[in-house]
Amino acid sequence: MYKSNLLNLVLLLLTIAFTNSSSPAKDVFEALRSVCTGKFQGGVCPYAIAYDIATQLAGNWYNRDGATGLWSDGSASIWWPSGVGLWTFAEFFNTMEGRATDKLYLATRWAAIETAKKQNNYVHTGFTDDQAWWANGALRLEQYIRSIGDATQDLIKAAQVVINDNVAHETGECGGGVYWYYGNPPPSTTDKNTISNVLTIYAMATMYSFTRDPTLLQGGARGGAIDIYNWLVSTDLLNPQTGYQRDTMDTANGQCQLKGGSLTYEYGVLVQALIALADATGNQQYITHAMTYIRNAISQFTRNNIVYEECDNTNTCRGDQIAFRGIFYLGLARLYERTRDDTIAQVIEASYFSMLSRKVGSRYPLSLINDNNNFNGNDLIVVTIGDLNLASAMIKVYKYKYAAPIVPNIDVAVNGLLPFDITHQGLTGCVCDDFGCPTGHYMQCFYDFGHKDAIDGQNWNDKVSAVLIGPGHQMMLFKPNGAGRSDWLKSSQWYVGDEFNDKVDSINIDH
């Protein structure tokens, strides 16, 4: 134990010394190419590919800054995939395991909170699945936030509002379950579908990890996550013995009729919901069930270990269909991370290399089994979200199958802290006029030391929400009119402090 701790301390000191003594990388993609070895070195390194895809997504945010929902203006066609996009970015941050993504992380965090404020805590379409994508993205992001020693209440609050709304539409018709839609018909208001229910299970079981409220799992006014899962099994919407899954139960006229077959994205969420239930209860049978489901899904939706949809056979994937496989990658990744199952690893790896082989220029492909790069607009965004999930999944496989026991350190690879795509070499600090400097927002950076305040007519007071402290430097924040100042901040990372949020009038750098 002593030798292990001593070795870890030496590695930490070497990391700090190396990071603080080297200039930050100018080209992040090139720097991340060096993280991988063997057959993954260079341009196929999943760390580099994932970062490339993430920066492409950030550059396509709706209205550039994401204040109204990342890629969505609130319209139904892109609203739910934008919630998937939030979940995707959250998984990307959890997977990269480095502070080199801080600027992109803070911008995503800001956008998620702003969207909750402006879109009724994500509850505004009448579809229980739409809002649950956002809630689960928020919860996965909060898990990352807690992992780096921070916390929010805004994301927890928004997710709880969604849970409450979904549970309000969990009824006794046909024995239980959450309705898919509760607005004015059409569409159907009698369907209880698998996706709304597994999304609700995931949200409730994950929320339990934050609040420890037992009614989120079982009991409560209408039933918790365990109750909903048991209902899905009892109705044969889910079969944990065979791994088969059905899409919908129609409750019209009390007939309780099952409709539709298996869908990739339902499997992708289902296995994550079961992981969350296993974590919440300690019952590993949920992982056993998850493996049964994923084996069935792999047998249905892979060809030569490459993931595909039926519409790929005719090259006709459109709309929602193009989002499905991306969500399936997310489930594969989380279950592989939990089980290290090599069958899952082989599917992820084969699909990843197929994606790279069909890339045209900077554009990643829609299909993994045929050439289809003829898409744009919202479809382009949705495809890219799915591709980021696949690249993040490949990072997990690389970490645990190829790089273990050494986990690549992306912060050392890039020698510093980064904006979306390039580091300002030699900077001492930056000030942003909104949370995380979203794309298109004003940012003022410095390359020297001393007392600093706004230039070019900018007014920092009631605007500054984030500051970046350059590696090896320190910063002090001042409130207006002598109202207070911070201690010296030396964290060499993006810093957002509630006490100083929107209250910074000037700063000192180094002295």
TIDRENGU-915642 format. One line per field, with one value per residue (C-alpha): residue number from 1; y, z, x. Coordinates in Angstrom, 1 decimal. Each point is the difference from the previous one (the first is absolute). Last residue first. Layout:
REM residues N
nr = (NUM | ...)
Y = (Y | ...)
Z = (Z | ...)
X = (X | ...)
END
This chain:
REM residues 511
nr = (511 | 510 | 509 | 508 | 507 | 506 | 505 | 504 | 503 | 502 | 501 | 500 | 499 | 498 | 497 | 496 | 495 | 494 | 493 | 492 | 491 | 490 | 489 | 488 | 487 | 486 | 485 | 484 | 483 | 482 | 481 | 480 | 479 | 478 | 477 | 476 | 475 | 474 | 473 | 472 | 471 | 470 | 469 | 468 | 467 | 466 | 465 | 464 | 463 | 462 | 461 | 460 | 459 | 458 | 457 | 456 | 455 | 454 | 453 | 452 | 451 | 450 | 449 | 448 | 447 | 446 | 445 | 444 | 443 | 442 | 441 | 440 | 439 | 438 | 437 | 436 | 435 | 434 | 433 | 432 | 431 | 430 | 429 | 428 | 427 | 426 | 425 | 424 | 423 | 422 | 421 | 420 | 419 | 418 | 417 | 416 | 415 | 414 | 413 | 412 | 411 | 410 | 409 | 408 | 407 | 406 | 405 | 404 | 403 | 402 | 401 | 400 | 399 | 398 | 397 | 396 | 395 | 394 | 393 | 392 | 391 | 390 | 389 | 388 | 387 | 386 | 385 | 384 | 383 | 382 | 381 | 380 | 379 | 378 | 377 | 376 | 375 | 374 | 373 | 372 | 371 | 370 | 369 | 368 | 367 | 366 | 365 | 364 | 363 | 362 | 361 | 360 | 359 | 358 | 357 | 356 | 355 | 354 | 353 | 352 | 351 | 350 | 349 | 348 | 347 | 346 | 345 | 344 | 343 | 342 | 341 | 340 | 339 | 338 | 337 | 336 | 335 | 334 | 333 | 332 | 331 | 330 | 329 | 328 | 327 | 326 | 325 | 324 | 323 | 322 | 321 | 320 | 319 | 318 | 317 | 316 | 315 | 314 | 313 | 312 | 311 | 310 | 309 | 308 | 307 | 306 | 305 | 304 | 303 | 302 | 301 | 300 | 299 | 298 | 297 | 296 | 295 | 294 | 293 | 292 | 291 | 290 | 289 | 288 | 287 | 286 | 285 | 284 | 283 | 282 | 281 | 280 | 279 | 278 | 277 | 276 | 275 | 274 | 273 | 272 | 271 | 270 | 269 | 268 | 267 | 266 | 265 | 264 | 263 | 262 | 261 | 260 | 259 | 258 | 257 | 256 | 255 | 254 | 253 | 252 | 251 | 250 | 249 | 248 | 247 | 246 | 245 | 244 | 243 | 242 | 241 | 240 | 239 | 238 | 237 | 236 | 235 | 234 | 233 | 232 | 231 | 230 | 229 | 228 | 227 | 226 | 225 | 224 | 223 | 222 | 221 | 220 | 219 | 218 | 217 | 216 | 215 | 214 | 213 | 212 | 211 | 210 | 209 | 208 | 207 | 206 | 205 | 204 | 203 | 202 | 201 | 200 | 199 | 198 | 197 | 196 | 195 | 194 | 193 | 192 | 191 | 190 | 189 | 188 | 187 | 186 | 185 | 184 | 183 | 182 | 181 | 180 | 179 | 178 | 177 | 176 | 175 | 174 | 173 | 172 | 171 | 170 | 169 | 168 | 167 | 166 | 165 | 164 | 163 | 162 | 161 | 160 | 159 | 158 | 157 | 156 | 155 | 154 | 153 | 152 | 151 | 150 | 149 | 148 | 147 | 146 | 145 | 144 | 143 | 142 | 141 | 140 | 139 | 138 | 137 | 136 | 135 | 134 | 133 | 132 | 131 | 130 | 129 | 128 | 127 | 126 | 125 | 124 | 123 | 122 | 121 | 120 | 119 | 118 | 117 | 116 | 115 | 114 | 113 | 112 | 111 | 110 | 109 | 108 | 107 | 106 | 105 | 104 | 103 | 102 | 101 | 100 | 99 | 98 | 97 | 96 | 95 | 94 | 93 | 92 | 91 | 90 | 89 | 88 | 87 | 86 | 85 | 84 | 83 | 82 | 81 | 80 | 79 | 78 | 77 | 76 | 75 | 74 | 73 | 72 | 71 | 70 | 69 | 68 | 67 | 66 | 65 | 64 | 63 | 62 | 61 | 60 | 59 | 58 | 57 | 56 | 55 | 54 | 53 | 52 | 51 | 50 | 49 | 48 | 47 | 46 | 45 | 44 | 43 | 42 | 41 | 40 | 39 | 38 | 37 | 36 | 35 | 34 | 33 | 32 | 31 | 30 | 29 | 28 | 27 | 26 | 25 | 24 | 23 | 22 | 21 | 20 | 19 | 18 | 17 | 16 | 15 | 14 | 13 | 12 | 11 | 10 | 9 | 8 | 7 | 6 | 5 | 4 | 3 | 2 | 1)
Y = (40.2 | -3.1 | 1.3 | 2.5 | 0.3 | 2.5 | 0.6 | -3.6 | -0.3 | -2.1 | -3.2 | 1.1 | -1.9 | -2.8 | -0.7 | -1.1 | -0.9 | -1.4 | -1.7 | 0.8 | -0.4 | 2.9 | 2.3 | 2.7 | 0.7 | 1.9 | 3.6 | 2.1 | 2.9 | 2.5 | 1.8 | -2.9 | -3.6 | -0.9 | -3.4 | -1.2 | -2.1 | -2.4 | -1.3 | -3.3 | -1.2 | 2.9 | 0.8 | 0.1 | 2.1 | -0.6 | 1.9 | 3.6 | 1.9 | 1.9 | 2.3 | -0.8 | 3.1 | -0.1 | 3.4 | -1.3 | -1.2 | -1.5 | -0.1 | -1.4 | 0.5 | -1.7 | -2.8 | -0.7 | -2.0 | 0.9 | -1.2 | 1.7 | -2.2 | 1.2 | -2.6 | -1.6 | -3.5 | -0.3 | 1.6 | -2.4 | 1.9 | 3.5 | 3.1 | -2.0 | 1.0 | -1.6 | -0.7 | -0.1 | -0.9 | -1.3 | -2.0 | 0.7 | -3.6 | -1.3 | -1.9 | 0.6 | 2.0 | -1.9 | -0.4 | -1.2 | -2.4 | -1.7 | -3.5 | 0.6 | 1.0 | -3.0 | -2.5 | -3.5 | -2.7 | -2.4 | -3.5 | -0.2 | 1.6 | -2.7 | -1.5 | 2.4 | 3.4 | -0.8 | -1.5 | 3.1 | 2.3 | -2.0 | 0.8 | 3.7 | -0.3 | -1.8 | 2.6 | 2.8 | -1.7 | 0.1 | 3.7 | 0.5 | -1.8 | 2.2 | 3.2 | -0.9 | -1.0 | 3.4 | 1.7 | -2.3 | -3.5 | -1.7 | -1.8 | -3.5 | -2.7 | -3.4 | -2.1 | 2.6 | 2.4 | 3.8 | 0.6 | 2.5 | 3.2 | 1.6 | -1.3 | -3.1 | -2.5 | -3.5 | -1.7 | 1.9 | -1.2 | -3.6 | 0.2 | 1.0 | -2.6 | -2.8 | 1.3 | 0.5 | -3.4 | -1.7 | 1.7 | -1.3 | -3.5 | 0.6 | 0.7 | 2.5 | -0.2 | 3.6 | 1.9 | -2.3 | 0.7 | 3.8 | -0.2 | -2.2 | 2.2 | 3.1 | -1.8 | -0.8 | 3.7 | 0.7 | -2.9 | 1.7 | 3.6 | -0.8 | -1.6 | 3.2 | 1.8 | -2.1 | -3.3 | -0.9 | -1.7 | -3.2 | -2.4 | 2.9 | 0.3 | -3.2 | 1.6 | -0.9 | -0.6 | -1.8 | -3.3 | -1.7 | 1.2 | 1.3 | 0.9 | -3.2 | -2.1 | 3.0 | 0.8 | -3.5 | 0.2 | 3.4 | -1.3 | -2.9 | 2.2 | 2.4 | -2.7 | -1.2 | 3.6 | 0.2 | -3.2 | 2.0 | 1.3 | 2.8 | 2.0 | 3.4 | -1.2 | -3.0 | 2.3 | 2.4 | -2.8 | -1.2 | 3.5 | 0.0 | -3.3 | 1.3 | 3.2 | -1.7 | -2.8 | 2.6 | 1.7 | -3.1 | -0.7 | -3.4 | -0.8 | 1.9 | -0.3 | -1.7 | 0.3 | 1.0 | -0.4 | 2.5 | 1.9 | 1.6 | -1.0 | -0.5 | -1.5 | 0.9 | -0.9 | -3.6 | -1.4 | -3.4 | -0.9 | -3.6 | -0.5 | 3.7 | 0.5 | 3.6 | 1.3 | -3.4 | 1.7 | -1.3 | 1.0 | 3.6 | 0.1 | -1.3 | 2.8 | 2.6 | -1.3 | 0.1 | 3.6 | 1.2 | -0.4 | 2.2 | 1.9 | -1.4 | -3.6 | -1.0 | 1.5 | 3.8 | -0.6 | -0.8 | 3.6 | -0.4 | 3.5 | -0.1 | -3.7 | -0.2 | 2.4 | -2.6 | -2.6 | 2.4 | 1.3 | -3.5 | -1.4 | 3.0 | -0.6 | -3.7 | 1.0 | 2.6 | -2.4 | -3.0 | 1.6 | 0.6 | 1.0 | 1.4 | 3.6 | -0.7 | 2.8 | 1.8 | 0.8 | 2.9 | -0.5 | -2.9 | -2.1 | -3.1 | -1.1 | -1.4 | -3.6 | -1.8 | -3.0 | 0.4 | 3.4 | 0.7 | 3.3 | 1.5 | 3.5 | 1.8 | -2.1 | 1.7 | 3.4 | -0.7 | -1.4 | 3.0 | 2.4 | -2.1 | 0.3 | 3.8 | 0.3 | -2.3 | 2.1 | 3.3 | -1.2 | -0.1 | -1.8 | 0.2 | -2.4 | -1.4 | -3.1 | 2.1 | 1.8 | -3.3 | -1.4 | 3.3 | -0.5 | -3.5 | 1.5 | 2.8 | -2.4 | -2.2 | 2.9 | 1.1 | -3.4 | -0.2 | 3.1 | -1.5 | -3.5 | 1.4 | 1.8 | 3.0 | 2.4 | 2.4 | -1.6 | 0.7 | 2.0 | 2.3 | 0.7 | 3.3 | -0.9 | -3.6 | 1.2 | 2.4 | -2.8 | -2.3 | 2.8 | 1.0 | -3.6 | -0.4 | 3.2 | -1.2 | -3.4 | 1.5 | 2.3 | -2.8 | -2.6 | 0.0 | -0.8 | -3.7 | -3.2 | -0.3 | -2.4 | 2.1 | 3.0 | -2.0 | -1.5 | 3.5 | 1.0 | -2.9 | 0.7 | 3.6 | -1.3 | -2.4 | 3.0 | 1.6 | -3.1 | 0.7 | 3.6 | -0.5 | -0.9 | 1.3 | 3.7 | 1.5 | 2.1 | -3.0 | -0.7 | 0.9 | 0.8 | 3.7 | 1.4 | -2.2 | 2.7 | -0.1 | 0.8 | -3.8 | -1.6 | -1.1 | 0.9 | -2.0 | -3.1 | 0.3 | 0.5 | -3.2 | -1.9 | 1.0 | -0.8 | -3.5 | -0.6 | 1.1 | -2.1 | -2.9 | -0.2 | -0.7 | 2.9 | -1.0 | -3.1 | -2.4 | -3.1 | 0.3 | 3.1 | 2.7 | 3.4 | 1.4 | 0.7 | 2.2 | 2.6 | 0.1 | 0.6 | 2.6 | 2.1 | 2.8 | -2.2 | 1.8 | 1.0 | -2.3 | 0.6 | 0.0 | -3.2 | -1.9 | 1.1 | -0.8 | -3.4 | -0.8 | 0.9 | -2.3 | -2.9 | 0.3 | 0.1 | -3.1 | -1.9 | 0.9 | -1.1 | -3.4 | -0.4 | 0.6 | -2.4)
Z = (-7.8 | -2.2 | -1.9 | 1.7 | -1.0 | -0.6 | 0.5 | 0.7 | 1.2 | -2.7 | 1.9 | 2.9 | 2.8 | -2.3 | -1.1 | -3.5 | -0.7 | -3.2 | 0.9 | 1.3 | 3.6 | 1.4 | 1.3 | 2.4 | 2.5 | -1.3 | 0.4 | 1.6 | -0.4 | -0.9 | -2.4 | -2.4 | 0.9 | -0.4 | -1.2 | 0.7 | -2.4 | 0.0 | -2.6 | -0.7 | -2.5 | -1.2 | 2.2 | -2.0 | 1.2 | -0.1 | 0.7 | -0.8 | -1.0 | 3.0 | 0.1 | -2.9 | -2.1 | -3.4 | -1.6 | -1.8 | 3.2 | 3.3 | 3.0 | 0.8 | 2.8 | -0.5 | -2.3 | -3.7 | -2.8 | 0.6 | -1.4 | -0.5 | -1.0 | -1.6 | -1.0 | -3.5 | 1.2 | 3.7 | 2.4 | 2.9 | 1.6 | -1.5 | -0.3 | 0.1 | 1.6 | -1.1 | 1.7 | -0.3 | -3.7 | -1.4 | -2.9 | -0.4 | -0.2 | -3.1 | -0.8 | 2.5 | 2.5 | 1.8 | 3.2 | 0.0 | -1.3 | -2.7 | 0.7 | 3.8 | 0.2 | -2.1 | 2.5 | -1.5 | 2.5 | 0.6 | 1.1 | -2.6 | -3.4 | -2.3 | 1.6 | 2.8 | -1.4 | -3.7 | 0.6 | 2.0 | -2.7 | -2.6 | 1.8 | -0.1 | -3.8 | -0.4 | 2.1 | -2.0 | -3.2 | 1.3 | 0.7 | -3.5 | -1.6 | 2.0 | -1.0 | -3.7 | 0.1 | 1.4 | -3.1 | -2.4 | -1.4 | -3.1 | 1.6 | -0.5 | -1.0 | 1.3 | 3.1 | 2.7 | -1.0 | 0.6 | -0.6 | 1.6 | -1.9 | 0.3 | -3.4 | -0.8 | 2.9 | -1.1 | 1.3 | 3.3 | 0.7 | -1.0 | 2.5 | 2.7 | -0.8 | 0.2 | 3.3 | 1.6 | -1.1 | 1.1 | 3.4 | 0.6 | -0.7 | 2.3 | 3.1 | 2.2 | 2.3 | 1.2 | -2.7 | -2.6 | 1.3 | -0.1 | -3.5 | -1.5 | 1.4 | -1.6 | -3.2 | -0.1 | 0.4 | -3.1 | -1.8 | 0.5 | -1.0 | -3.8 | 0.4 | 1.5 | -3.4 | -2.9 | -0.8 | -3.6 | -1.1 | -0.9 | 2.3 | 2.3 | 0.8 | 1.9 | 2.4 | 0.3 | 2.6 | -1.3 | 1.5 | -3.4 | -0.2 | 3.2 | 1.0 | 0.9 | 1.5 | 1.8 | 1.4 | 1.4 | 1.6 | 1.4 | 1.6 | 1.7 | 1.2 | 1.5 | 1.8 | 1.6 | 0.9 | 1.7 | 1.9 | 1.6 | 2.7 | 1.8 | 0.1 | -1.5 | -2.0 | -1.4 | -0.9 | -1.8 | -1.9 | -0.9 | -1.3 | -2.1 | -1.5 | -0.8 | -1.6 | -2.8 | -0.3 | -0.7 | -2.5 | -2.0 | -0.5 | 0.6 | -1.3 | -0.3 | 1.8 | 3.2 | 0.7 | 3.5 | -1.1 | 2.6 | -2.7 | -1.2 | 2.2 | -2.9 | 1.2 | -2.0 | -1.2 | 0.8 | 1.4 | -0.3 | 2.4 | 0.2 | 3.8 | 0.8 | -2.1 | -0.4 | -1.3 | 1.3 | 2.2 | 3.2 | -1.1 | -0.7 | 3.3 | 1.9 | -1.5 | 1.0 | 3.6 | 0.3 | -1.2 | 2.4 | 0.4 | -0.1 | 3.3 | 1.2 | 0.1 | -1.5 | -1.3 | 0.0 | 3.2 | 1.7 | -0.2 | 0.2 | -1.6 | -2.4 | -0.8 | 0.1 | -2.9 | -2.1 | 0.9 | -0.8 | -3.3 | -1.2 | 0.8 | -1.8 | -3.1 | 0.2 | 0.2 | -2.8 | -2.3 | 0.6 | -1.1 | 1.8 | -2.8 | 0.6 | -0.8 | -3.7 | -2.1 | -0.7 | 2.4 | 2.5 | 2.5 | 2.3 | -1.9 | 0.7 | 3.1 | 2.9 | 1.3 | 2.1 | 0.0 | -3.3 | 1.1 | 3.5 | -0.9 | -0.4 | -1.5 | 3.3 | 0.1 | -3.2 | 1.4 | 3.3 | -1.8 | -2.3 | 3.0 | 1.7 | -3.0 | 0.0 | 3.7 | -0.3 | -2.9 | 1.9 | 3.3 | -1.2 | 1.3 | -0.1 | 1.0 | -3.4 | 0.3 | 1.2 | -3.4 | -1.8 | 1.8 | -0.6 | -3.7 | 0.2 | 1.8 | -2.5 | -2.9 | 1.8 | 0.5 | -3.6 | -1.4 | 2.5 | -1.5 | -3.4 | 1.4 | 2.0 | -3.0 | 0.8 | -1.7 | 2.8 | 2.9 | -0.3 | 3.3 | -1.5 | -3.2 | 0.8 | 3.4 | -0.9 | -3.2 | 1.9 | 2.3 | -2.9 | -1.9 | 3.0 | 0.6 | -3.7 | 0.1 | 3.2 | -1.6 | -3.2 | 2.0 | 2.3 | -2.6 | 0.9 | 3.6 | -0.6 | 0.3 | -3.8 | 0.9 | 2.5 | -2.3 | -3.1 | 2.0 | 0.9 | -3.6 | -1.1 | 2.7 | -1.2 | -3.6 | 1.0 | 1.2 | -3.3 | -1.7 | 2.0 | -1.1 | -3.7 | -1.6 | 3.0 | -0.3 | 3.0 | -1.9 | 0.1 | -0.4 | 3.5 | 1.5 | -0.1 | 1.3 | -2.2 | -1.0 | -3.8 | -0.6 | 0.1 | 0.7 | -3.1 | 1.1 | 3.1 | -2.0 | -2.1 | 3.2 | 1.4 | -3.2 | 0.0 | 3.7 | -0.5 | -2.9 | 2.0 | 3.0 | -2.4 | -1.5 | -3.7 | -1.2 | 1.8 | 2.2 | 0.3 | -1.5 | 2.6 | 2.2 | 0.9 | 1.6 | -2.9 | -2.1 | 2.9 | -0.8 | -3.6 | 0.8 | 2.6 | -2.4 | 1.8 | 2.9 | 3.2 | 0.7 | 2.3 | 3.6 | 1.8 | -1.6 | 0.5 | 3.6 | 0.8 | -1.7 | 1.7 | 3.4 | -0.7 | -1.1 | 3.1 | 2.2 | -1.7 | 0.4 | 3.7 | 0.5 | -1.7 | 2.0 | 3.3 | -1.0)
X = (0.1 | -0.3 | -3.1 | -2.2 | -3.7 | -2.7 | -3.8 | -1.1 | -3.6 | -1.8 | 1.0 | 2.3 | -1.6 | -1.1 | 3.6 | 0.9 | 3.6 | 1.4 | 3.2 | 3.5 | -1.2 | 2.0 | -2.7 | 1.3 | -2.7 | -3.0 | -0.9 | -2.7 | -2.5 | 2.8 | -2.2 | -0.5 | 1.2 | 3.6 | 1.4 | 3.6 | 1.9 | 2.9 | 2.4 | 1.9 | -2.6 | -2.2 | -3.0 | -3.2 | -2.9 | -3.7 | -3.2 | 0.9 | -3.1 | -1.5 | 3.2 | 2.3 | -0.9 | 1.5 | 0.9 | 3.1 | 1.6 | -1.2 | 2.2 | 3.5 | 2.5 | 3.4 | 1.3 | 0.6 | -1.6 | -3.7 | -3.3 | -3.3 | -3.0 | -3.2 | -2.6 | -0.2 | 0.6 | -0.8 | 2.5 | -0.5 | -2.9 | -0.1 | 2.2 | 3.2 | 3.3 | 3.3 | 3.4 | 3.8 | 0.1 | 3.2 | -1.4 | -3.7 | -1.3 | -1.8 | -3.3 | -2.7 | 2.1 | 2.7 | 1.9 | 3.6 | 2.7 | -2.1 | 1.2 | 0.4 | -3.7 | -1.0 | 1.4 | -0.3 | -1.0 | 2.8 | -1.2 | -1.4 | 0.7 | -1.6 | -3.0 | -1.0 | 1.0 | -0.4 | -3.5 | -1.1 | 1.4 | -1.9 | -3.2 | 0.8 | 0.6 | -3.4 | -1.8 | 1.6 | -1.2 | -3.6 | 0.2 | 1.5 | -3.0 | -2.4 | 1.7 | 0.2 | -3.7 | -0.9 | 1.4 | 1.9 | 0.0 | 1.5 | 3.0 | -1.3 | 2.4 | -1.1 | 0.3 | 0.9 | -2.7 | -0.2 | 3.6 | 2.5 | 0.7 | 3.4 | 1.1 | -2.2 | -0.1 | -0.9 | 3.1 | -0.2 | -3.5 | 0.9 | 2.9 | -2.4 | -2.6 | 2.6 | 1.4 | -3.4 | -1.2 | 3.2 | -0.1 | -3.6 | 1.2 | 2.9 | -2.0 | 1.8 | -3.0 | -0.7 | 1.9 | -1.5 | -3.5 | 0.6 | 1.4 | -2.6 | -2.7 | 1.5 | 0.5 | -3.7 | -0.8 | 2.0 | -1.8 | -3.4 | 0.7 | -0.1 | -3.4 | -1.5 | 0.2 | 1.1 | 1.7 | -0.7 | 3.2 | -2.0 | 1.8 | 0.8 | -3.7 | 0.2 | 2.4 | 3.7 | 2.7 | 3.2 | 1.0 | 0.0 | -3.7 | -1.4 | -3.6 | -1.8 | 2.7 | 1.5 | -3.4 | -0.5 | 3.5 | -0.9 | -3.2 | 1.7 | 2.9 | -2.5 | -1.8 | 3.3 | 0.7 | -3.4 | 0.8 | 2.8 | -2.3 | 1.9 | -3.2 | 1.0 | 3.0 | -1.9 | -2.9 | 2.3 | 1.5 | -3.5 | -0.9 | 3.2 | -1.0 | -3.5 | 1.3 | 1.9 | -2.5 | -2.7 | 2.3 | 0.4 | -3.6 | -1.8 | -3.5 | -3.3 | -3.3 | -1.2 | -3.7 | -1.3 | -3.7 | -1.3 | -1.9 | 3.3 | 3.0 | 2.4 | 3.3 | 3.0 | 3.5 | 0.7 | 3.2 | 1.7 | 2.8 | -1.1 | -0.3 | -0.1 | -3.2 | -1.1 | -3.3 | -1.1 | -2.6 | 1.5 | 3.5 | -1.0 | -1.9 | 3.1 | 2.0 | -2.6 | -0.1 | 3.8 | 0.1 | -2.7 | -3.7 | -3.0 | -0.1 | 3.3 | 0.8 | 3.3 | 3.2 | -0.7 | -2.0 | 3.3 | 1.3 | 3.8 | 0.2 | 3.0 | 0.3 | -3.8 | -0.1 | 1.8 | -2.7 | -2.8 | 1.5 | 0.9 | -3.4 | -1.6 | 2.0 | -1.0 | -3.6 | -0.1 | 1.9 | -2.2 | -3.2 | -3.3 | -2.3 | -3.6 | 0.7 | 0.7 | 1.4 | -2.3 | -1.3 | 0.2 | 2.8 | 0.8 | 2.5 | 2.0 | -2.0 | 2.0 | -0.6 | -2.6 | -2.2 | -1.8 | -1.3 | 1.4 | 1.6 | 3.5 | -0.7 | 0.7 | 3.2 | 1.1 | -0.6 | 1.7 | 3.0 | 0.2 | -0.1 | 2.7 | 2.3 | -0.4 | 0.7 | 3.1 | 1.3 | -0.5 | 1.4 | 3.6 | 3.1 | 3.8 | 2.8 | 1.0 | -2.2 | -2.9 | -0.1 | 0.3 | -3.0 | -1.8 | 0.5 | -1.5 | -3.0 | -0.5 | 0.2 | -2.5 | -2.4 | 0.4 | -0.8 | -2.9 | -1.6 | -0.5 | -0.9 | -3.0 | -1.4 | -2.2 | 2.4 | 1.0 | 1.7 | 3.8 | 0.1 | -2.6 | 1.9 | 1.8 | 1.4 | 0.8 | 1.6 | 2.2 | 1.1 | 0.9 | 1.7 | 2.2 | 1.1 | 0.8 | 2.1 | 1.7 | 0.8 | 1.4 | 2.3 | 1.0 | 0.9 | 3.7 | -1.2 | 0.3 | -2.0 | -0.8 | -2.9 | -1.9 | 0.3 | -1.2 | -2.9 | -1.2 | 0.4 | -2.2 | -2.6 | -0.3 | -0.2 | -2.8 | -1.9 | 0.7 | -1.4 | -3.2 | -0.4 | 1.0 | -3.3 | -2.1 | 0.9 | 1.7 | 2.5 | 2.4 | 3.7 | 1.1 | -3.4 | -0.8 | 3.2 | 2.1 | 2.5 | 0.1 | -3.7 | -0.4 | 3.4 | 1.8 | 3.6 | -0.5 | -0.9 | 3.2 | 2.0 | -1.4 | 0.7 | 3.7 | 0.3 | -1.5 | 2.4 | 3.0 | -0.8 | -1.0 | 3.5 | -0.6 | 2.2 | 3.1 | 0.2 | -2.9 | 1.8 | 2.7 | 0.0 | -2.4 | 0.5 | 2.1 | -3.1 | -1.1 | 2.7 | -1.0 | -3.6 | 0.9 | 2.0 | 1.8 | 1.0 | 0.7 | 3.6 | 1.9 | 1.2 | -3.4 | -1.2 | 3.3 | 0.4 | -3.6 | 0.2 | 3.3 | -1.4 | -3.1 | 2.2 | 2.2 | -3.1 | -1.5 | 3.3 | 0.1 | -3.6 | 0.8 | 3.2 | -1.9 | -2.8)
END
